Amino acid sequence: MGRLPLSDFLQSKGARFLELAKRSIPADYGDAEAEYHALIASAGLADRSHRGLLQLTGEDRIRFLNGQTTNDVASLQPGRAIYTTFVNAKGKMRADGNILVFADRLWIDVEAGCDSALAADLDKFLIADDVQVENLTARFVRLAVIGPRAPEVVHHPDMEVPAEANCFIESACGKFGSPVVLRSFFGADLFFEFFCAVEHAQALATALDEAAKKVDGRWIGWQALEMRRVELGIPRFGADMDQNTLPPEAGIESRAISYTKGCYIGQEVISRIRSVGRVNRHLAGLKFAGNKEGVPPGSRLTQDSAEVGQVTSCVRVPGKGWIGLGYVKRGVSPGPGGLKGDGFEAMVAEGTPPSNR
């Protein structure tokens, strides 16, 4: 099982670990609920080095990638980032992630465990293209600062950070090397992420740690992040999305798909769905009642003894109890008693949950 480069440092901060995609990552730092409260009230500091990172170089990189992904990469200027999905010829997802456009290269940030498979997929479509695909996952430590007071944490005198969302800069400073700093959103929450060379990572982590303490922020683990992710309705590939998911089903169409760009793999199917104006199922927010232990992903949602959906994520959020995400069939109304399940009832939230990243 792979260890994160800062595992010893994180353990000194109280990290307790779990396994995700063959990596050992912080589950919590002793109190997941306190970490959740820091995340929503102040700032949470998270190590996200388990995520995958690919790099594309070569003269044809933009044209090639634009034909592989649902969003419009060709329209972006250097220093901009965009969320997108990769789909197959049937419109089903291969991966999702963020693309960062540099003057001389492209980065693709993907979920943990998706980097090798996506790199292999991209290689299959390279014929006479001047494009090189490289996996950079092991070369960087990824440190994120999330929450309303995140700007106070990241404004360090030795480092420059982006002023606008969905932008990044290469912040040249001797103390921390030259980290790439991305400003974005985690749902509705402010989000900064530092891509730092391994040899400078502990110095950066220490500086962010000291700054976070000044605003009552703290290190947060996977459990607190999952609480907030599900609460905000952000679907995660590998949990709420997989190789059988059409992007519009997951409610990410508005931010992941361009209908004005050129051709790409799966475009015909995605465009046909838009013309029809509906999908046969959609991701919804769930509130679980009558259950004290949580609901395992994969649990059925039934109505009048007929299966009408399935749970994909379930977490216990302080003050809200057990909530989750799951797919329900088109036209299904929860009704006064909610939807039934194996030992639980689920009230389905109105519409599709928010899914900004």
FENCOR-V92800 format. One record per pair of residues at least 4 apart in sequence whose C-alpha atoms are under 6 Angstrom apart, sorted by sequence separation. I is the first residue (numbers start at 1). GAP is how many residues later the second one is. If there is no record, write none. Layout:
[[I:GAP] [I:GAP]]
This chain:
[[7:4] [11:4] [19:4] [28:4] [37:4] [38:4] [39:4] [57:4] [60:4] [61:4] [62:4] [87:4] [88:4] [102:4] [146:4] [173:4] [185:4] [205:4] [208:4] [213:4] [225:4] [230:4] [236:4] [237:4] [238:4] [241:4] [252:4] [253:4] [267:4] [302:4] [317:4] [334:4] [341:4] [10:5] [19:5] [38:5] [39:5] [87:5] [101:5] [145:5] [173:5] [185:5] [186:5] [196:5] [212:5] [229:5] [235:5] [237:5] [248:5] [302:5] [316:5] [334:5] [340:5] [18:6] [38:6] [87:6] [100:6] [162:6] [172:6] [185:6] [301:6] [302:6] [316:6] [339:6] [17:7] [18:7] [66:7] [86:7] [87:7] [100:7] [171:7] [184:7] [301:7] [315:7] [339:7] [17:8] [86:8] [99:8] [171:8] [183:8] [301:8] [315:8] [338:8] [17:9] [18:9] [86:9] [99:9] [170:9] [183:9] [301:9] [314:9] [338:9] [16:10] [17:10] [85:10] [86:10] [98:10] [170:10] [182:10] [300:10] [314:10] [15:11] [16:11] [85:11] [98:11] [160:11] [169:11] [182:11] [299:11] [313:11] [16:12] [84:12] [97:12] [159:12] [169:12] [181:12] [298:12] [299:12] [313:12] [15:13] [16:13] [71:13] [84:13] [97:13] [168:13] [181:13] [298:13] [312:13] [15:14] [83:14] [168:14] [180:14] [297:14] [298:14] [312:14] [14:15] [70:15] [83:15] [167:15] [180:15] [297:15] [311:15] [69:16] [82:16] [167:16] [179:16] [297:16] [310:16] [69:17] [82:17] [166:17] [179:17] [310:17] [81:18] [165:18] [166:18] [309:18] [81:19] [165:19] [309:19] [3:20] [308:20] [1:21] [2:21] [3:21] [80:21] [308:21] [1:22] [2:22] [79:22] [78:23] [79:23] [78:24] [176:24] [78:25] [176:28] [249:33] [250:33] [288:34] [288:35] [287:36] [303:36] [286:37] [302:37] [286:38] [302:38] [285:39] [286:39] [301:39] [302:39] [285:40] [301:40] [284:41] [300:41] [147:42] [284:42] [147:43] [283:43] [284:43] [146:44] [283:44] [146:45] [187:45] [282:45] [145:46] [282:46] [145:47] [281:47] [57:48] [144:48] [281:48] [56:49] [144:49] [280:49] [281:49] [56:50] [143:50] [280:50] [55:51] [143:51] [55:52] [142:52] [54:53] [142:53] [291:53] [54:54] [141:54] [290:54] [53:55] [140:55] [141:55] [53:56] [140:56] [289:56] [52:57] [140:57] [141:57] [288:57] [52:58] [140:58] [153:58] [288:58] [52:59] [153:59] [287:59] [51:60] [52:60] [287:60] [51:61] [286:61] [50:62] [286:62] [52:63] [285:63] [286:63] [285:64] [284:68] [285:68] [283:69] [284:69] [60:70] [61:70] [59:71] [60:71] [58:72] [240:72] [58:73] [239:73] [57:74] [57:75] [56:76] [56:77] [55:78] [55:79] [54:80] [54:81] [54:82] [53:83] [53:84] [52:85] [81:85] [80:86] [81:86] [80:87] [79:88] [227:88] [79:89] [227:90] [21:91] [21:92] [49:92] [49:93] [48:94] [47:95] [48:95] [47:96] [46:97] [46:98] [45:99] [45:100] [44:101] [44:102] [43:103] [43:104] [42:105] [42:106] [43:106] [40:107] [42:107] [43:107] [39:108] [233:120] [233:121] [234:121] [233:122] [94:149] [93:150] [92:151] [92:152] [93:152] [92:153] [92:154] [91:155] [187:169] [187:170] [186:171] [84:172] [185:172] [44:173] [45:173] [46:173] [83:173] [43:174] [44:174] [45:174] [46:174] [42:175] [44:175] [45:175] [91:175] [44:176] [89:176] [90:176] [89:177] [88:178] [91:178] [38:179] [87:179] [91:179] [35:185] [71:185] [71:186] [72:186] [70:187] [71:187] [36:188] [35:189] [72:189] [32:192] [28:193] [27:194] [26:195] [27:195] [27:196] [68:196] [67:197] [68:197]]
